[in-house]
Amino acid sequence: AQTVTQSQPEMSVQEAETVTLSCTYDTSESNYYLFWYKQPPSRQMILVIRQEAYKQQNATENRFSVNFQKAAKSFSLKISDSQLGDTAMYFCAFMMDQTGANNLFFGTGTRLTVIP
Amino acid sequence: DSGVTQTPKHLITATGQRVTLRCSPRSGDLSVYWYQQSLDQGLQFLIQYYNGEERAKGNILERFSAQQFPDLHSELNLSSLELGDSALYFCASSVGTGVTGELFFGEGSRLTVL
């Protein structure tokens, strides 16, 4: 079974600073996908960034980047130049590379507060 | 706006009752997924449909059922409701069953069972 663990229930960061959210996962699969989703107070689930396990290069999307350590089964999210709009719940998620059933397995989330 | 529409946005009902949540996927998406998010928890996968057929099943209770109709909208039926069923129920859609990697989520239906 696939499990995703986020060990930081809450974090805070000063505006314009950098913060890193941790995520570990457990799987016996060799090919899979990892994601970070953001859930602001509006409740909408918004895709922040994705990483294919077969790619060694870490994904980046503007101020968001990941540190993917496949051997350690670690997938952390770094937010640079934090903005007030980054305040949200952040969920790490895992998807098997399996045609037919590509549902997401989510961690329990990290609540991030950006302080002005 | 993700293009996924869920109704109702809010629903309050009593224990023992039955409710139906509705989801319209993005135009062109054939797969629909249902997730349950209890208070301060992550999203738990319930069930996936592709083009009208069930494709994957997660931790869905026997009191819950779902279906996807020919026009691709989906309904999640929750019966014999209990207090613990109070949660945010998300629907998501994707183009197919292949690993495109992105699911598009609706805004959720918040169910409160009193």
Interface residues (C-beta under 8 A of the other chain):
Chain A: V4 Q6 Y33 F35 S42 R43 Q44 M45 L47 R50 E52 F91 M95 M96 D97 Q98 T99 G100 A101 N102 N103 L104 F105 F106 G107 T108 G109
Chain B: S2 S31 Y33 Y35 D40 Q41 G42 L43 Q44 F45 Q48 Y50 R55 A56 G58 L88 F90 A92 S94 T97 G98 V99 T100 G101 E102 L103 F105 E107 G108
